[in-house]
Amino acid sequence: MNIAIFTDTYRPEINGVITSIDLFRKQLQERGHTVYLFCPDYKRSAGTDPHVFRFPSVRYFFPMMKERRFVFPSLALWRTFKKLDVDIIHSQVPANTGAYALVLSWWFRIPHVHTYHTLFMEYTHYMPMPHALTVRLVKWISRKYCGRCQRVVSPSIRIKEEIIGYGVDAPIDIIPTGIEVIPDRVFVDPAKLKAQYHIPTDKKLLTFVGRLGREKNVNFLLQVLADLRVVRKDLHLVIVGDGPDRPPMQKLAAKLGITDAVTFTGYMKREQVFSIFHMSELFVFASVTETQGLVLLEAMSVGTPCVAVDAMGVGDLLSDHRGGILTRLSVPEFCRRVDELLSDGKLYATKKREALEKAKEWSVEVMTDRLERCFLQSISDFRRHGLPRHSRRRRRLFSRPLPPRTP
């Protein structure tokens, strides 16, 4: 197959959507498919990959989204796309490039699959509009956009239920991203890494990795550490990542009196992140907005157990209680479970073994099998029925007769 991926976020940004794109793209290419990537131009090195095409773009105007890009249409990329003989379009974000993918799907008569990566309802605080209006807009865009797609990919059962509640009635396939399980992964020397980021060598490490935005609920973890320090002095919290809320988080750490027990590393190279996982006792996670919680699987792939708040995709991932522990959104309960896991050697060894086992079950190879079947089913459905008619109310543009597809 010739597959065209459209995304509003890509490198040099670092986030779960990009990780998902890279993992699936690598697997699909290894299986003989040709995968083209359409993404924003970040005004940096264009790179040498002939299958990556960049849209002209600028930073978003909202201060809380300054790392994101606003993409502009490109006639040159339209002409490029026309020559690629694409069999299926796979969009990742229903924003600017997502809209471009939608139009290309209609114009060239190509089936379109969309992955609903992000629970946008939890990001409405970034929008400069009244909250009630933003919520209605998110539901409307989700319903209309997904209704134009042949199929929708959901990373978890809970996200599928959520978007069905918005009125999305397109076929939905549950396909988590999966992870690379590398048995002989090489790690950075722990002493060197700790010295580089001024991490103490005599403490047990609790680690968080993710974007430092309000939706990740890192303040909850800071309060957890402050409460745990009352009963045990051997803990240190490592926060990997960056984002708009980093300065307020650092101020909160100072207010709680735990500045000496917290390290903010900023962004790290991927091999360093896995090394941090490997030298940590626990991965801790309190976000209630995750569609999947891929970062938990990454931690478990090197044998690091997790303690996480039971919400959305994370709840699906740890619902069997293997490889980690789920808690309510309660600081005392979270503290108790962390202390229990670190104090019970037998329980810790069990969770560590389970973490490795679960990571293998959620491998990217297994999930790519599912994604391939989704693509093939979409192509088959398109050949039988043409463009999807899942949306209840269709715009006039999409009701007009289709132009013939260019050979």
Residue pairs with C-beta under 8 A, 6 or more apart in sequence:
1 33
1 34
1 87
1 88
1 375
1 379
2 33
2 34
2 36
2 84
2 85
2 86
2 87
2 88
3 28
3 33
3 34
3 35
3 36
3 86
3 87
3 88
3 89
3 90
3 375
4 35
4 36
4 37
4 38
4 81
4 84
4 86
4 88
4 89
4 90
4 101
4 104
5 21
5 25
5 35
5 36
5 37
5 38
5 90
5 91
5 92
6 38
6 39
6 89
6 90
6 91
6 92
6 97
6 98
6 100
6 101
7 17
7 18
7 21
7 37
7 38
7 39
7 91
7 92
7 93
7 97
8 39
8 40
8 68
8 69
8 71
8 92
8 93
8 95
8 96
8 97
8 98
9 15
9 17
9 18
9 39
9 40
9 68
9 69
9 92
9 93
10 18
10 21
10 37
10 39
10 40
11 18
12 42
12 44
13 42
13 67
13 68
14 241
14 267
15 211
16 117
16 177
16 292
16 294
16 295
17 92
17 93
17 117
17 118
19 177
19 294
20 92
20 115
20 117
20 177
20 294
21 37
21 92
23 177
23 178
23 179
23 180
23 364
24 177
24 364
24 367
24 368
24 371
25 35
25 37
27 364
27 365
27 368
28 35
28 368
28 371
28 372
29 35
31 368
31 372
34 51
35 51
36 51
36 52
36 53
36 84
36 86
37 49
37 51
37 52
37 53
38 53
38 54
38 55
38 77
38 81
38 97
38 100
38 101
39 52
39 53
39 54
39 55
39 97
40 54
40 55
40 57
40 69
40 71
40 97
41 54
41 55
41 56
41 57
41 69
42 57
42 69
46 54
53 77
53 80
55 71
55 72
55 73
55 74
55 77
55 96
55 97
55 100
56 71
56 72
56 74
57 69
57 70
57 71
57 72
58 69
58 70
58 72
59 66
59 67
59 68
59 69
59 70
60 66
60 68
60 69
60 70
61 70
62 126
62 127
62 128
63 244
64 126
64 213
64 244
65 126
66 244
67 243
70 96
71 95
71 96
71 97
71 100
72 96
73 100
78 104
81 104
81 108
82 108
82 406
86 108
86 110
87 110
87 111
87 375
87 379
88 110
88 111
88 112
88 113
88 375
88 378
88 379
89 101
89 104
89 105
89 110
89 111
89 112
89 113
90 112
90 113
90 114
90 115
90 375
91 97
91 98
91 101
91 102
91 112
91 113
91 114
91 115
91 149
92 98
92 114
92 115
92 117
93 117
93 118
94 114
94 141
94 142
94 145
94 146
98 114
98 145
101 112
102 112
102 145
102 148
104 110
105 111
105 112
105 148
105 149
105 387
106 148
106 387
106 397
106 398
106 402
107 403
108 405
108 406
109 386
109 387
109 402
109 403
109 404
109 405
110 382
110 405
111 150
111 378
111 379
111 381
111 382
112 148
112 149
112 150
112 378
113 149
113 150
113 151
113 152
113 153
113 374
113 375
113 378
114 145
114 146
114 149
114 151
114 152
114 153
115 152
115 153
115 154
115 155
115 175
116 142
116 146
116 152
116 153
116 154
116 155
116 159
116 163
116 291
117 155
117 291
118 291
119 159
119 162
119 289
119 290
119 291
119 312
120 138
120 141
120 142
121 135
121 138
121 139
121 162
122 215
122 288
122 289
123 215
123 289
124 131
124 134
124 135
124 138
125 131
125 214
127 134
129 137
138 166
139 166
139 167
142 163
142 166
142 168
143 166
143 167
143 168
143 391
144 391
146 152
146 163
146 168
146 170
146 390
147 168
147 169
147 170
147 388
147 390
147 391
147 392
147 394
148 387
148 388
148 390
148 391
148 398
149 170
149 388
149 390
150 170
150 171
150 378
150 381
150 382
150 388
151 170
151 171
151 172
151 173
151 374
151 377
151 378
151 381
152 163
152 168
152 170
152 171
152 172
152 173
153 172
153 173
153 174
153 175
153 371
153 374
154 160
154 163
154 172
154 173
154 174
154 175
154 291
155 174
155 175
155 176
155 177
155 291
155 292
155 313
156 174
156 176
156 291
156 292
156 312
156 313
156 316
156 317
157 174
157 316
158 312
158 313
158 315
158 316
159 291
159 292
159 312
159 313
160 172
160 174
163 172
164 172
167 392
168 390
169 390
169 391
169 392
170 388
170 390
171 381
171 390
173 370
173 374
175 367
175 370
175 371
175 374
176 292
176 294
176 313
176 317
176 362
176 367
177 292
177 294
177 364
177 367
178 297
178 362
178 363
178 364
178 365
178 366
178 367
178 368
179 294
179 297
179 298
179 301
179 359
179 362
179 363
179 364
180 301
180 363
180 364
181 301
181 359
181 360
181 363
182 301
185 274
185 302
186 271
187 271
187 274
187 275
187 278
187 279
187 302
188 271
188 272
188 275
190 275
190 278
190 279
191 201
193 199
193 272
193 275
193 276
193 279
194 200
194 201
194 279
197 238
197 263
197 265
198 263
199 205
199 236
199 238
199 263
200 236
202 234
203 234
203 235
203 236
203 261
204 234
204 235
204 236
204 281
204 342
205 235
205 236
205 237
205 238
205 276
205 279
205 280
205 281
205 282
206 221
206 225
206 235
206 236
206 237
206 238
206 280
206 281
206 282
206 283
206 284
206 338
207 237
207 238
207 239
207 240
207 276
207 277
207 280
207 282
207 283
207 284
207 299
207 304
208 216
208 218
208 221
208 237
208 238
208 239
208 240
208 241
208 283
208 284
208 285
209 240
209 241
209 273
209 276
209 277
209 283
209 295
209 298
209 299
210 216
210 218
210 240
210 241
210 285
210 287
210 295
211 241
211 242
211 243
212 218
212 239
212 241
212 242
212 243
212 244
212 245
212 246
212 249
213 243
213 244
213 245
214 245
215 287
215 289
216 243
216 286
216 287
216 289
217 286
217 287
217 288
217 309
218 239
218 245
218 249
218 286
219 249
219 252
220 286
220 309
220 329
220 331
220 334
221 237
221 239
221 284
221 286
222 237
222 249
222 252
222 253
222 256
222 258
222 262
223 256
223 331
224 284
224 286
224 331
224 334
224 335
224 338
225 235
225 237
225 256
225 258
225 261
225 262
226 256
226 257
226 258
227 331
227 332
227 335
228 235
228 335
228 338
228 339
229 235
229 258
229 261
231 339
232 339
235 261
236 261
236 262
236 263
237 258
237 261
237 262
237 263
237 284
238 262
238 263
238 265
238 276
238 280
239 249
239 262
239 263
239 264
239 265
240 265
240 266
240 267
240 268
240 273
240 276
241 265
241 266
241 267
242 266
242 267
246 264
249 264
250 259
250 264
253 259
253 262
265 276
268 276
273 298
274 298
274 301
274 302
277 283
277 298
277 299
277 301
277 302
277 304
278 302
278 303
278 304
280 299
280 304
281 304
281 342
282 304
282 305
282 306
282 307
282 338
282 341
282 342
283 295
283 296
283 299
283 300
283 304
283 305
283 306
283 307
283 324
284 306
284 307
284 308
284 334
284 338
285 293
285 295
285 296
285 306
285 307
285 308
285 309
285 314
286 308
286 309
286 329
286 334
287 293
287 309
287 311
287 314
288 309
288 311
288 312
288 329
289 311
289 312
290 311
290 312
290 313
290 314
291 312
291 313
292 313
292 314
292 316
292 317
293 308
293 312
293 313
293 314
293 317
296 306
296 308
296 314
296 317
296 318
296 324
297 317
297 358
297 359
297 362
299 306
299 355
300 306
300 323
300 324
300 355
300 356
300 358
300 359
301 355
301 356
301 359
303 352
303 353
303 355
303 356
304 352
304 355
305 323
305 324
305 325
305 341
305 348
305 351
305 352
305 354
305 355
306 318
306 323
306 324
306 325
306 355
307 324
307 325
307 327
307 334
307 337
307 338
307 341
308 314
308 318
308 324
308 325
308 326
308 327
309 326
309 327
309 328
309 329
309 334
310 318
310 326
310 327
310 328
310 329
311 329
314 326
315 326
317 362
318 324
318 325
318 326
319 326
322 354
322 355
322 357
322 358
323 351
323 354
323 355
323 357
323 358
323 359
324 351
324 355
325 337
325 341
325 351
327 333
327 334
327 337
340 347
341 347
341 348
341 351
342 348
381 388
386 402
387 398
387 402
